[in-house]
Amino acid sequence: MIRQNAVTSFNVILAVLIAALLAVGEVSDGWFVGGVVAANVAVATLQELRATHRLGSWRSPPPARAWCATAWR
């Protein structure tokens, strides 16, 4: 799941930007862009985990209640 969130077109573009910044000697800017990429991966992974958890709770039916299945005559 983390791999799917880390290798996106946005992050690949930012990785190229980091490489270019480091090539020209802008190390502090490279660290900043790297932090943006890390934050993007973290937020995307958390959103994916929350969505998976909620979708899983929708798939399982609620437990049957005893009073619904009992016939009173």
N, C-alpha and C positions, 0 to 999 in steps of 0.2 A: 504494500500500500504506500509506503514511503517512497519507493522507487517511482511509482506512478505520479506522485505529487512532486518529486524532485526533478524529473526529466520532462519538463514542459517547454513549449516554445518560448515562453516568457523567460524562464530560467536559463535556457540555452543562450538567448540573446544577452542576458545579463552576464553569463559566464564569459562570453566573447568580450563584453565591455570590461570585465575585470581583467582579463588577459591583456587587453589594450592599455588599460590604465597602469598595470604593472610594467608593461613594456616601455612606457614613457616615463616611468619613475614616480607616478602618483600613487604611492603606497597607501596613504591615508584614505584617499577616495576609493581605492580598491577594497579596503577593509569595510568601508561604509556600504558599498554595493553588495559585498559578500554578506553583510548583516541583513540587508534587504532580502536577499535570496533565502537566507536561513529563516527569516521571519515568514516569508511567503510559504516555504515548505511546512513550517510548523502550523500555520493557520490552516492551510489546505488539508493537512493530515488530521487535525482536530475536527474540522468540518466533516471530513469523510468518515471518521470514527463515530461522530454523533449521528450522522445520517444512517450509517449502517446499523447502529444500535436501535434507532427509532424504527427503521424499516423492519428489523427483526422482531420488534415488539408488535408490529402490525400484522405480521404473518402468523403468529401463534394466536389461536383463538382463546378467548377468556375461559377460565375454568367453569365447568358446569356447576350450577348451584343445586343443592339437594332439594330445596323446596320447589324448584321448577320441574323436577323430574318425578315428584311424588304425586300420585293421583289420590285425592280425597273423595271418598264416596259415602 
